Amino acid sequence: MLSSDPKSPLTFLKDALMPGPYQCYLCDEEDVIGEDGLCDACRSMLKYMPNPTCLQPLDDITVGLQYCDELSAAIMRFKKHGQKEYAGFFTQFLSVPQEWNADILVPVPMHPFKKWLRGFNHTELLASYLSASTGIPYSAKLLFKTKLSLDQKTIRDPAERRRNMRGSFTADPLVKGLRIVLVDDVFTTGATVYECAKTLKQKGAAAVYLSAVTSPSH
Ligand SMILES: [Zn+2]
């Protein structure tokens, strides 16, 4: 039930140390200079960002990078075009602070129909890689998306985004008492992860945090 992925550590190391095909993950043109999979130009362009304001029912948020066009394009290659090698690249920008005392990583779930259409859930891959690098187990069987809602990107109004997500998730009662880290790629208005946190806490989760790769400035 609560399991870490035994295959991921080697894969993660390979991706972290030998990013193939030896091209920058962002511009896809320059030769990779560093073990982070970036050329010098892209590395100097990326900005780490302060963590956004966190509101209940989330207990804390960490975000790696400030959102930019190059990251947006790379995320599209990862989740829409199925380039799964990006999971290792993006995981290096995810963090889980020690003081969270996390019990388990939980990927932000995708509706089964959408997952079937896409073939995989990119946040599950991120969570499995983060599990390999932190030693914290992960499970994609504790939180489920049960309502097929509109794509959040098609909705501008934050209140409408919250309404679109309302009642979209269900959680397993096994979350009771657990300190949970939700894993996601982009933190935008937070409508999705706040609804996830609400659902988990209604089932008794002790704490719910978010670790995301990137976020626009808040
Ligand atoms: Zn580059």
Boltz pocket constraint, residues with backbone or C-beta under 6 A from the ligand:
constraints:
  - pocket:
      binder: B
      contacts: [[A, 24], [A, 25], [A, 26], [A, 27], [A, 28], [A, 29], [A, 30], [A, 38], [A, 39], [A, 40], [A, 41], [A, 42], [A, 43]]
      max_distance: 6.0
